Amino acid sequence: MPAFRQVGEKQLPQEVALMAWSPKRDLIALANRAGEVLLHRLANFQRVWSLPPNENTGKEVTALAWRPDGKILAFGLADTKRVILCDVEKPESLHSFSVDAPITYMHWMEVTEESSVLTSFYNAEDESNLLLPKLPALPKNYSTTAKIFSEEKSDEIMKLLGDVRLNALVLGGNSGFIEVYAYGMFKIATVTGVTGSCRGLCLSSDLKSLSVIAEMQNSSDGPLEMMYFQLDTSLLSTYLPEVTRMARKFTHISTLLQYIKLSLTCMCEAWEEILMQMDSRLTKFVQEKNTTTSVQDEFMQLLLWGKASPELQALLMNQLTVKGLKKLGQSIESSYSSIQKLVISHLQSGSEALLYHLSELKGMALWKQKYESLGLDAAGIEDAITAVGSFILKANELLQVIDSSMKNFKAFFRWLYVAMLRMSEDHVLPELNKMTQKDITFVADFLTEHFNEAPELYNRKGKYFNVERVGQYLKDEDDDLVSPPNTKGNQWFNFLKNSTHLKESPLLFPYYPQKSLHFVKRQMEGIIDQCLQKPADVIGKSVHQVICISLYKVSQSEESIPQLFKLPFLWNNKSSSTHYVLFTMAESSISKIYILRRHTDTSRSVNNGLLAVEFGTFLNNSINESSESRIYSCLDAHFYDDETVTVVLKENAEQEGKERILAQLPLSSVYIENQERKFSWDLSKRLDEQCDDISTRTVFLESQWRVLENMKAQYVAVNGIRKVSCVLSSNLRHVRVFEMDVEDDGEAEEEEEEETTQTGGGEHELNQSTDNQDNVCGDSAELTEETGELESNLDSGPDPCHWYKDKPVTCVILL
């Protein structure tokens, strides 16, 4: 029987650019040339969801990576230089961030190192959950930008944070761009020292070493070369508990910044353009009226004498109308109350939580013995705390403006509504008709303050009035507020102004009365980003190059191959703490695959080595009888697990219909003890110039291979945890999916015969004489044992006797 069981096959409408198996589920993510990201299930290659490209995120997907727990899928977009974190359950973006270069490769790893300090941190409950109130869910009636924090998705934020155990998303791009993001969200290292375009990355699970494959040109007229770099990242390993705590704080801060941003977005959506109607109508009135009387005087005359000029009456009755005034009043009250609730419950809660986490981070920074080496700067964090305080002050100012505006508008609209009813000679309800001297004074003050014509405002905003004062705080502009709060006569301001000591006190947050809430928020984000950028720079500078090896010259034919599928392939062996690099050297020897092994502990030279593997004859003679000594070239190779490499092979024979083979290569057949010939490195030369000196192993595979019939297979993606593989043809449209730990069931006819035999046996049992019932007790024990064996077989994997047409068959024996 052929090895591996085929469970799915499909012709896809678009060319596949990337493939990546989920580490925890039977799901495979694909990205095609149209910029679409798709998720397929193992069974029959059924599509789960698809995320079409859009202009906001981007259309050119160049990298895919799964978070180690399989709950988040990350993909990089070259055209917009963005990284998107997507939920595995639904095609929705949970988080995104911009980078400085187009992403060409990404690797998401999880730290497996254990220590008593880390274990206690992993098991301890986050103190912030005990001390801080839970963040209120954002209202779901606003735009999709707030979906992550909406009521039906209140647990999405925890999904985004993931497990406490540290994991890191490593990004590689053009021009030596390499960055490390803790939990896939916040940057903790900017790596320098690597040149060229990144083709592969692998950060070891002990954080001691980073291996990089890069394509670079050593001279302006020289050929493109594939280079291998090994970088020492021992600072991350040495301070692993501190890095984990710091990264967790960074991630909380990043999440809270996003929460505040979305809260502000909801506030902007709650503010409606209809609120500007009063300003625009009054401006039009100024432009069209023939009298020299000011608008303020016109309204004052109406307030004092109860009579309006013909121009004002035409404005109120024909343009504003009684119905329109009522609608405007309701809109202002509804909008202001919604914004007020968002500020109190969401903006202030998020800001206070942000203040808490920054204060904790400052405490960590002051513990210099532990955190100074990582670049935590207490002074910079203090600046960030001050910026958050200024933002809270501005939010409180907005609350005061909303409160006073609601009172003013309510009194003004009530008076104007009654005046317009009298103009139209409609009946006025007695409760509306009552107006005290205090109410008249209140409306007069409102008219005096808000209805002054301002020609300089017309030059700036195209209007003479700014009756509505809330919208200016929500404008994302650098301009000063049109109507800043009046601080004249404020005793606290006068006291601060006259006290030089208090003015410079670090205990008082600076106040920006001329600026909008958006401006202060952007200023806060910039200071926090600058403060948290320093650790990334310090950790990045500590990373240094251990070795640089030129592997081979990139051939012209190889340049035409899609970059996304090129070998080399990097793998981190967690059990032996080694990096493996799989590559072929097309111009020197296409039939061989080379395996480079480097220990992650860069101070050791143990287990470092290089050898070549070639594949001898192992096909059955029934396939090609004339082939007695067949040699195969490797098209693609990926590590299946720490002990096995999955390869796609092609016959080197010249005849038509060359067979493509999917095979498993055990490393035990390659690395044989006491038979490894030490390779003498000459780092001044490329490896393809020294290939004759490299030790070669010829491998004859016995069972773990399968001929891929009617398919020009070229690439493979594997997952040793789920024991599956996906083979892609050279046209990038034809895929086949295999379960790798079971054999194929063979022909359907044989299965039908087996089932018929089993059915017949069951009927024979059923027709047995009832005289044998005395043996039931003894037989039941045997039946229990047989049933247990059957269940054990089903649990351990599909067996030809219990599967029919890829579906399990339950055999029931009646006694």
C-alpha positions in Angstrom: 0.0 0.0 0.0 1.2 3.5 -0.7 2.4 5.5 2.4 0.4 8.4 3.5 -3.4 8.6 3.1 -4.8 11.3 0.7 -7.7 13.1 2.4 -8.3 15.9 -0.1 -7.5 17.4 -3.5 -8.5 20.6 -5.2 -8.0 22.8 -8.1 -7.9 26.4 -6.9 -9.0 29.4 -9.0 -6.0 31.6 -8.0 -2.3 30.9 -7.8 -1.2 30.1 -4.3 1.5 32.3 -2.9 1.9 31.0 0.7 0.8 28.0 2.7 1.0 27.5 6.5 -0.5 24.8 8.7 -2.0 25.7 12.1 0.1 24.2 14.9 -3.0 23.1 16.9 -5.8 22.4 14.5 -6.3 20.6 11.2 -6.4 24.0 9.4 -4.2 25.4 6.7 -3.9 29.1 5.8 -3.4 30.0 2.1 -2.6 33.4 0.5 -3.1 33.7 -3.2 -1.7 36.1 -5.8 -4.9 38.2 -5.7 -4.2 39.2 -2.1 -6.8 37.0 -0.6 -6.2 35.1 2.6 -8.1 31.8 3.0 -8.5 29.2 5.7 -9.2 25.6 4.7 -10.0 22.5 6.7 -8.1 19.2 6.3 -11.2 17.2 5.5 -11.8 17.5 1.8 -9.9 20.8 1.8 -13.1 22.5 2.7 -12.9 26.3 2.9 -13.7 27.8 6.4 -13.5 31.5 5.5 -11.7 33.9 3.2 -10.5 37.5 3.8 -10.5 39.5 0.6 -8.0 42.2 0.0 -8.9 45.8 0.6 -7.3 49.2 0.2 -7.0 49.9 3.9 -4.9 46.8 4.7 -3.3 45.9 1.4 -3.4 43.5 -1.5 0.1 41.9 -1.7 0.4 39.2 1.0 4.1 38.2 1.3 4.3 36.3 4.6 2.2 34.1 6.9 2.7 32.8 10.4 0.5 31.2 13.1 0.7 32.0 16.8 1.9 28.9 18.6 -1.5 28.4 20.2 -3.2 28.4 16.8 -5.7 31.2 17.7 -4.2 34.0 15.8 -3.0 34.2 12.1 -0.5 36.9 11.2 0.2 38.0 7.6 2.4 40.7 6.2 1.5 43.0 3.3 4.2 44.5 1.1 2.3 47.2 -0.6 1.1 48.9 2.6 4.0 47.7 4.9 1.5 46.5 7.4 1.1 43.4 9.6 -2.4 42.1 10.4 -3.3 39.8 13.2 -6.5 37.9 12.3 -8.9 35.8 14.4 -8.9 32.1 13.5 -12.7 31.9 14.2 -13.7 34.8 11.8 -12.0 36.7 9.1 -11.6 39.9 11.2 -8.6 41.9 12.0 -7.9 42.0 15.7 -4.8 44.2 15.6 -2.5 45.7 13.0 0.6 47.8 12.9 2.9 49.4 10.3 6.6 48.6 9.7 9.4 50.4 8.0 10.0 47.9 5.1 7.9 45.4 3.1 7.8 42.1 5.0 9.3 39.1 3.2 9.3 36.5 6.0 7.8 36.0 9.4 8.3 33.4 12.1 6.2 33.1 15.3 7.9 31.2 18.1 7.1 30.3 21.8 9.6 30.2 24.6 9.9 26.8 26.2 12.5 27.6 28.8 11.4 26.9 32.4 12.5 28.4 35.7 11.0 28.9 39.1 10.7 32.6 38.6 8.9 32.2 35.3 6.6 29.4 36.7 5.5 31.6 39.5 4.8 34.5 37.1 2.9 32.2 34.7 0.7 30.8 37.6 0.1 34.1 39.4 -3.0 36.0 38.6 -2.5 39.4 36.9 -2.8 42.0 39.7 -4.3 44.5 37.3 -7.4 42.2 37.1 -7.8 42.5 40.9 -7.0 46.2 41.2 -8.6 47.7 38.1 -12.3 47.5 37.1 -13.0 45.6 33.9 -13.0 47.8 30.9 -16.6 48.5 29.7 -17.4 47.0 26.3 -17.8 49.5 23.5 -21.3 50.0 22.1 -21.9 47.7 19.2 -24.0 50.3 17.3 -20.9 52.1 16.1 -18.6 51.2 13.3 -16.7 47.9 12.8 -13.5 49.4 14.2 -14.9 48.8 17.7 -15.8 45.2 17.1 -12.9 43.8 19.1 -14.1 45.5 22.3 -17.9 45.2 21.6 -20.3 43.5 23.9 -20.5 40.2 22.0 -16.7 40.1 21.8 -15.7 41.1 25.3 -13.3 38.2 25.5 -11.5 39.1 22.2 -9.0 41.2 24.1 -7.9 38.2 26.1 -7.7 36.2 22.9 -5.4 38.9 21.5 -3.2 38.9 24.6 -3.0 35.1 24.6 -1.2 32.9 27.1 1.1 34.5 29.6 4.0 32.4 28.4 6.2 34.6 26.1 5.9 34.2 22.4 7.5 36.4 19.8 6.7 37.3 16.2 10.0 37.8 14.3 9.6 39.9 11.1 12.2 40.1 8.2 12.1 42.3 5.2 14.2 44.1 2.6 17.5 46.0 3.3 18.3 44.0 6.4 15.0 44.8 8.2 14.5 42.5 11.2 12.2 43.2 14.2 10.9 41.1 17.1 7.4 41.7 18.5 6.4 40.3 21.9 3.1 38.5 21.8 2.9 39.7 18.2 1.9 43.1 19.3 4.7 45.3 20.8 8.3 45.6 19.5 11.0 44.5 21.9 14.0 44.3 19.5 15.2 46.1 16.3 18.0 43.9 15.0 20.8 45.5 12.9 23.9 43.9 11.4 22.2 41.9 8.7 22.3 43.1 5.1 20.3 41.9 2.1 16.7 40.8 1.7 15.5 38.3 4.3 14.5 34.9 3.0 14.2 33.0 6.3 14.2 33.5 10.0 14.3 31.3 13.1 14.6 32.4 16.7 15.5 29.5 19.0 13.0 28.5 21.7 15.7 29.3 24.4 16.1 32.8 22.9 19.9 32.3 22.6 20.3 32.5 18.9 18.6 34.0 15.8 19.4 32.4 12.4 18.7 34.4 9.2 18.9 33.5 5.6 19.3 36.6 3.4 19.8 37.2 -0.3 22.4 39.9 -0.9 24.9 41.3 -3.4 28.4 41.6 -2.0 29.5 44.0 -4.7 27.8 46.3 -7.2 28.6 44.1 -10.1 28.8 40.8 -8.2 26.2 38.0 -8.4 23.4 37.6 -5.9 24.4 35.2 -3.1 22.4 33.3 -0.5 23.9 34.1 2.9 23.4 32.4 6.3 23.8 34.6 9.4 23.8 33.3 13.0 23.2 36.1 15.6 23.7 35.9 19.3 20.6 37.0 21.2 21.8 35.9 24.7 20.6 39.1 26.3 17.0 38.0 25.8 17.9 34.5 27.2 19.8 35.8 30.2 17.0 38.2 31.2 14.1 36.0 30.2 11.9 36.5 33.3 12.4 40.3 33.1 11.8 40.3 29.3 8.6 38.4 29.8 7.3 40.7 32.5 8.3 43.8 30.5 6.8 42.5 27.3 3.5 41.7 29.1 3.3 45.2 30.3 4.1 46.6 26.8 1.3 44.5 25.4 -1.2 45.7 28.0 -0.2 49.3 27.2 -0.5 48.7 23.5 -4.0 47.2 24.0 -5.2 50.1 26.1 -3.9 52.7 23.6 -6.0 50.8 21.0 -9.0 50.9 23.4 -8.7 54.6 23.9 -8.4 55.2 20.2 -11.5 53.2 19.4 -13.4 55.0 22.3 -12.5 58.3 20.7 -13.7 57.0 17.3 -17.1 56.1 18.8 -17.3 59.6 20.3 -16.6 61.1 16.8 -19.3 59.0 15.3 -21.7 60.0 18.1 -21.2 63.7 17.2 -23.3 64.5 14.1 -23.1 67.0 11.4 -26.6 68.2 12.2 -25.2 69.9 15.2 -23.5 72.4 12.9 -26.8 73.4 11.4 -27.2 76.4 13.7 -23.8 77.8 12.8 -24.4 77.4 9.1 -27.9 78.9 9.2 -26.7 82.0 11.2 -23.8 82.5 8.8 -26.1 82.4 5.8 -28.4 84.9 7.7 -25.5 87.3 8.1 -24.6 87.1 4.4 -28.2 87.7 3.2 -29.7 90.3 5.7 -30.0 93.9 4.6 -30.0 95.5 8.0 -26.9 96.7 9.9 -28.1 95.2 13.1 -26.0 92.4 14.4 -27.4 88.8 14.8 -26.8 89.1 18.6 -29.0 92.2 18.8 -31.7 90.7 16.6 -32.0 87.8 19.1 -31.8 90.1 22.1 -34.7 92.2 20.7 -36.7 89.0 20.3 -35.9 88.0 23.9 -36.7 91.4 25.5 -39.6 92.6 23.3 -41.0 89.4 22.0 -40.9 90.7 18.4 -38.5 89.7 15.6 -37.4 91.6 12.6 -38.8 90.4 9.2 -35.4 88.9 8.3 -35.0 87.0 11.6 -38.6 85.8 11.4 -38.0 84.5 7.8 -34.9 82.7 9.1 -36.7 81.1 12.0 -40.0 80.2 10.3 -38.8 79.4 6.7 -35.3 77.9 7.2 -35.0 76.6 10.7 -38.8 75.9 11.2 -40.5 74.7 14.4 -40.1 71.0 13.4 -36.5 71.5 12.5 -35.7 73.3 15.8 -37.3 70.4 17.7 -35.3 67.9 15.8 -32.1 69.9 16.3 -32.7 70.1 20.0 -33.3 66.3 20.3 -30.1 65.6 18.2 -28.0 67.8 20.4 -29.3 66.2 23.6 -28.9 62.7 22.3 -25.5 63.2 20.8 -24.1 65.1 23.9 -25.3 62.5 26.3 -23.8 59.7 24.3 -20.4 61.4 24.1 -20.6 62.2 27.8 -21.2 58.5 28.6 -18.3 57.4 26.4 -15.9 59.9 28.1 -16.9 58.8 31.7 -17.2 55.1 31.2 -14.7 54.3 28.5 -12.1 57.1 28.0 -11.5 57.7 31.7 -11.5 54.0 32.5 -8.9 53.3 29.7 -6.8 56.3 30.7 -6.7 55.3 34.4 -5.7 51.7 33.5 -3.0 53.1 31.2 -1.8 55.2 34.1 -1.6 52.1 36.4 0.4 50.0 33.9 2.8 52.9 33.2 3.3 53.4 36.9 4.1 49.7 37.3 6.5 49.9 34.4 8.2 52.9 36.1 8.7 50.8 39.2 10.3 48.1 37.1 12.6 50.6 35.5 13.7 51.9 38.9 14.9 48.3 39.7 18.1 48.9 37.8 19.8 45.7 38.6 17.1 43.8 36.7 15.9 46.1 34.0 18.5 48.7 33.2 20.3 46.3 30.8 17.0 46.0 28.9 16.9 49.8 28.3 13.9 50.6 30.5 14.2 54.4 31.2 12.4 55.7 34.3 12.6 59.3 33.1 11.0 58.5 29.7 8.2 56.5 31.5 7.7 59.5 33.8 7.1 61.7 30.7 4.6 59.1 29.4 2.7 59.2 32.7 2.6 63.0 32.5 1.3 62.8 29.0 -1.5 60.5 30.1 -2.3 62.9 32.9 -2.7 65.7 30.5 -5.0 63.6 28.4 -7.2 62.9 31.4 -7.3 66.7 32.2 -8.4 67.4 28.6 -11.1 64.7 28.8 -12.4 66.3 32.0 -12.5 69.7 30.3 -14.6 68.1 27.5 -17.0 66.8 30.2 -17.4 70.3 31.6 -18.0 71.8 28.1 -20.6 69.1 27.3 -22.4 69.8 30.7 -22.5 73.5 30.2 -23.5 73.2 26.5 -26.4 70.9 27.3 -27.8 73.3 29.9 -27.3 76.3 27.6 -28.9 74.7 24.6 -31.8 73.3 26.6 -32.7 76.8 27.9 -32.1 78.5 24.6 -34.2 76.0 22.5 -37.0 76.1 25.0 -37.2 79.9 24.8 -36.8 79.9 21.0 -39.4 77.2 20.6 -42.0 79.2 22.4 -41.1 82.4 20.5 -41.6 80.6 17.2 -44.9 79.1 18.3 -46.1 82.6 19.0 -44.9 83.8 15.6 -46.9 81.1 13.9 -49.9 81.9 16.3 -50.0 78.3 17.6 -51.1 77.4 21.0 -48.4 77.5 23.6 -48.7 75.0 26.5 -48.9 76.7 30.0 -45.8 74.8 31.3 -43.7 76.1 28.4 -45.0 79.7 28.8 -43.5 80.2 32.2 -40.2 81.9 32.1 -38.6 83.5 35.2 -36.2 86.4 35.3 -33.4 84.0 36.0 -34.2 82.1 32.8 -34.2 85.3 30.8 -30.8 86.3 32.3 -29.4 82.8 31.5 -30.5 83.0 27.8 -29.1 86.6 27.6 -25.7 85.4 28.8 -25.8 82.6 26.3 -26.6 85.0 23.4 -23.9 87.4 24.6 -21.2 84.7 24.7 -22.1 82.6 21.6 -23.7 84.9 19.1 -20.9 87.3 18.5 -19.9 87.6 14.8 -16.3 86.7 14.3 -14.9 87.7 10.9 -11.5 86.1 11.7 -13.4 82.8 12.3 -15.0 83.1 8.8 -11.5 83.3 7.3 -10.5 80.1 9.1 -13.6 78.0 9.1 -16.0 79.7 6.6 -18.5 80.6 9.3 -19.1 83.6 11.6 -20.3 81.7 14.7 -19.2 78.8 16.9 -22.4 78.1 18.9 -21.6 74.4 19.0 -18.5 74.0 21.2 -18.1 70.2 21.6 -17.2 69.2 18.0 -14.0 71.2 18.0 -12.5 68.8 20.7 -13.1 65.8 18.4 -11.5 67.2 15.3 -8.2 65.5 14.4 -6.4 68.8 13.6 -3.3 70.6 14.8 -5.1 74.0 14.8 -6.0 75.6 18.1 -9.6 75.4 19.4 -11.9 78.0 17.8 -13.5 78.7 21.2 -11.1 77.6 24.0 -12.5 77.6 27.6 -12.6 80.9 29.4 -10.0 80.8 32.2 -10.3 84.4 33.2 -11.0 84.9 36.9 -10.3 81.3 37.7 -8.7 81.4 41.1 -6.7 78.1 40.6 -5.2 79.4 37.4 -4.2 82.7 39.0 -2.7 80.9 41.9 -0.6 78.7 39.6 0.4 81.6 37.5 1.8 83.5 40.5 3.6 80.5 42.0 6.8 79.7 40.2 7.5 76.6 42.3 4.1 75.0 41.6 4.3 75.8 37.9 7.4 73.6 37.6 6.3 70.8 40.0 6.4 67.3 38.5 3.3 66.5 40.5 1.1 68.7 38.3 0.2 67.6 34.9 0.6 70.2 32.1 -2.6 71.6 30.7 -3.2 72.6 27.0 -6.3 74.8 27.0 -5.9 75.8 23.3 -5.6 72.2 21.9 -8.2 69.5 21.0 -8.7 66.2 22.6 -7.4 64.4 19.5 -4.2 66.6 19.5 -3.4 65.7 23.2 -4.1 62.0 22.4 -1.7 62.0 19.5 0.9 63.7 21.7 0.4 61.1 24.4 0.8 58.2 21.9 4.0 59.7 20.5 5.6 60.1 24.0 4.6 56.5 25.0 5.9 55.1 21.7 9.2 57.0 22.2 9.5 55.8 25.8 8.8 52.1 24.9 11.0 52.3 21.8 14.3 52.5 23.8 14.2 48.8 25.0 13.8 47.7 21.4 16.9 49.8 20.4 19.0 48.6 23.4 18.1 44.9 23.0 18.6 45.2 19.2 22.1 46.7 19.6 23.1 43.8 22.0 22.4 41.3 19.2 25.7 40.6 17.4 26.8 38.4 14.5 28.5 35.1 15.3 29.0 33.7 11.8 28.3 34.7 8.3 28.4 31.9 5.6 27.9 32.4 1.9 25.9 29.4 0.8 25.7 29.6 -3.0 25.2 31.9 -5.9 21.6 32.5 -6.9 21.1 31.2 -10.4 19.2 33.0 -13.1 16.6 30.2 -13.2 16.2 30.4 -9.4 15.5 34.2 -9.6 12.4 33.4 -11.7 11.1 31.1 -9.0 8.6 32.8 -6.6 10.6 34.0 -3.6 7.9 32.7 -1.3 8.8 29.0 -2.1 12.5 29.2 -2.3 14.7 27.0 -0.2 16.6 27.5 2.1 14.4 26.4 5.0 15.2 27.0 8.7 14.2 24.8 11.6 14.7 25.1 15.3 15.2 21.7 17.1 14.0 22.3 20.6 15.2 19.0 22.1 18.8 19.4 20.9 18.9 23.2 20.9 20.1 23.4 17.3 19.3 25.3 14.2 19.0 23.3 10.9 19.2 24.9 7.4 18.0 22.9 4.4 19.2 24.1 1.0 20.1 23.0 -2.5 22.8 24.3 -4.8 21.3 24.2 -8.2 24.4 25.0 -10.3 26.7 22.6 -8.5 24.6 19.5 -7.8 20.9 19.5 -8.2 20.5 15.9 -6.9 21.7 16.8 -3.4 20.1 18.5 -0.5 22.4 20.1 2.1 21.8 20.1 5.8 23.7 22.7 7.9 23.5 22.3 11.7 24.4 25.0 14.2 24.0 25.0 17.9 21.9 27.7 19.4 24.4 28.3 22.2 26.9 30.4 20.1 29.6 29.8 22.7 29.7 26.1 21.9 30.9 24.4 18.7 29.3 21.0 19.5 27.0 19.6 16.9 27.9 22.1 14.3 28.4 20.6 10.9 27.4 20.3 7.2 26.6 17.3 5.1 24.9 16.5 1.8 22.1 14.0 1.2 21.4 12.3 -2.2 18.6 9.9 -2.8 19.2 6.5 -4.4 16.8 4.1 -6.1 13.8 3.2 -4.0 10.9 3.2 -6.5 9.2 -0.1 -7.3 10.3 -1.7 -10.6 6.7 -1.8 -11.7 6.8 1.9 -12.2 9.8 2.0 -14.5 11.5 -1.3 -15.1 14.4 0.2 -17.1 15.6 2.3 -14.2 18.1 0.4 -12.3 20.1 3.3 -10.9 17.8 6.2 -10.5 18.9 9.5 -8.8 16.4 12.1 -7.6 16.7 15.8 -7.2 15.1 17.6 -4.3 12.5 20.2 -5.3 11.4 21.2 -1.8 12.1 20.2 1.8 10.6 21.1 5.2 11.2 19.7 8.6 8.2 17.5 9.6 9.4 17.3 13.2 12.7 17.2 15.1 13.6 13.8 13.6 12.1 13.9 10.1 12.4 15.9 6.9 9.6 15.9 4.4 10.9 16.2 0.8 9.4 16.4 -2.7 11.6 14.6 -5.2 11.8 14.5 -9.0 13.5 11.9 -11.2 16.6 13.1 -13.0 16.0 10.7 -15.9 15.3 12.4 -19.3 12.3 10.3 -20.2 8.8 11.9 -20.3 6.5 11.6 -17.4 9.0 12.0 -14.7 7.6 10.8 -11.4 7.2 13.2 -8.5 7.6 11.6 -5.0 6.6 12.7 -1.5 8.9 11.1 1.0 9.9 11.2 4.7 13.7 11.4 5.4 14.6 10.3 8.9 17.6 12.2 10.3 18.8 9.0 12.0 19.6 7.7 8.5 21.7 10.8 7.8 23.5 11.5 11.0 25.2 8.2 11.9 27.4 8.2 15.0 31.1 7.9 14.5 30.7 8.2 10.8 30.6 12.0 10.4 33.5 13.4 8.5 34.3 16.9 9.8 34.0 19.5 7.2 36.8 22.1 7.1 35.2 25.5 6.7 36.8 28.1 4.5 34.6 31.2 5.2 36.3 33.2 2.5 34.7 31.0 -0.2 31.1 30.2 -1.0 29.9 26.7 0.0 29.1 25.8 -3.6 32.8 26.3 -4.3 33.6 23.7 -1.6 30.9 21.2 -2.3 33.3 18.4 -3.3 34.7 18.4 0.2 31.3 18.0 1.9 30.5 14.6 3.3 27.6 13.0 1.3 25.1 10.4 2.5 23.2 8.3 -0.1 19.8 7.4 1.3 17.6 4.5 0.1 14.1 5.0 1.5 12.2 1.8 2.1 8.6 2.6 3.1 8.0 6.3 3.8 7.4 7.5 0.3 4.6 7.8 -2.2 4.4 8.5 -5.9 2.3 11.6 -6.7 0.5 10.4 -9.8 -0.9 12.8 -12.3 0.6 15.8 -10.5 3.6 17.9 -11.2 4.3 18.4 -7.5 6.8 21.2 -6.6 6.2 22.5 -3.1 5.1 21.1 0.3 3.9 22.5 3.6 3.9 20.1 6.6 2.8 20.0 10.3 4.3 17.2 12.3 2.1 18.0 15.4 -1.1 17.3 13.4 0.7 14.8 11.1 -0.4 16.3 7.9 1.1 17.7 4.7 -0.2 19.8 1.7 1.5 19.4 -1.7 1.3 22.1 -4.3 1.9 21.7 -8.0 4.3 23.8 -10.1 1.3 25.7 -11.6 0.5 26.9 -8.0 -3.2 25.9 -8.3 -3.4 22.1 -7.7 -3.2 20.9 -4.1 -3.3 17.5 -2.4 -3.6 17.0 1.3 -2.2 13.9 3.1 -2.3 12.4 6.5 1.3 11.3 7.1 1.0 8.7 9.8 -1.4 6.2 8.0 -1.2 4.2 4.9 -3.6 4.7 2.0 -6.6 2.4 2.1 -6.2 1.2 -1.5 -9.0 0.5 -4.0 -12.6 0.9 -3.1 -13.4 -2.6 -4.4 -11.2 -4.2 -1.9 -12.8 -2.2 0.9 -16.3 -3.2 -0.3 -15.2 -6.9 -0.2 -13.9 -6.5 3.3 -17.2 -4.9 4.4 -19.2 -7.7 2.8 -17.1 -10.3 4.6 -17.6 -8.5 7.9 -21.4 -8.2 7.2 -21.7 -11.9 6.4 -19.8 -12.8 9.6 -22.3 -10.7 11.5 -25.3 -12.5 9.9 -23.7 -15.9 10.7 -23.5 -14.8 14.4 -27.0 -13.6 14.3 -28.4 -16.9 13.0 -26.7 -19.1 15.5 -28.8 -21.3 17.6 -30.1 -19.9 20.9 -29.0 -23.1 22.6 -25.5 -21.6 22.9 -26.7 -18.8 25.2 -25.0 -20.5 28.1 -21.7 -19.3 26.6 -22.8 -15.7 26.6 -21.1 -14.8 29.8 -17.8 -16.2 28.7 -18.1 -14.7 25.2 -18.9 -11.3 26.6 -15.5 -11.0 28.2 -13.9 -11.8 24.9 -16.2 -9.3 23.1 -15.2 -6.6 25.6 -11.6 -7.2 24.9 -12.2 -7.1 21.2 -14.2 -3.9 21.5 -11.4 -2.4 23.5 -8.9 -3.3 20.8 -11.2 -1.8 18.1 -11.5 1.5 20.1 -7.8 1.5 20.7 -7.2 1.1 16.9 -9.6 3.9 16.1 -7.9 6.2 18.6 -4.4 5.4 17.4 -5.2 6.2 13.8 -7.3 5.1 10.8 -7.0 1.4 10.0 -8.0 -0.2 6.6 -10.4 -2.6 8.4 -12.4 0.1 10.0 -12.5 2.8 7.3 -14.6 2.8 4.1 -14.3 5.7 1.5 -12.5 7.9 4.1 -15.3 7.4 6.6 -15.1 5.3 9.8 -17.2 2.1 9.9 -18.6 0.8 13.2 -19.1 -3.0 13.3 -21.8 -4.2 15.7 -21.9 -7.9 16.7 -25.2 -9.2 18.0 -25.3 -12.2 20.2 
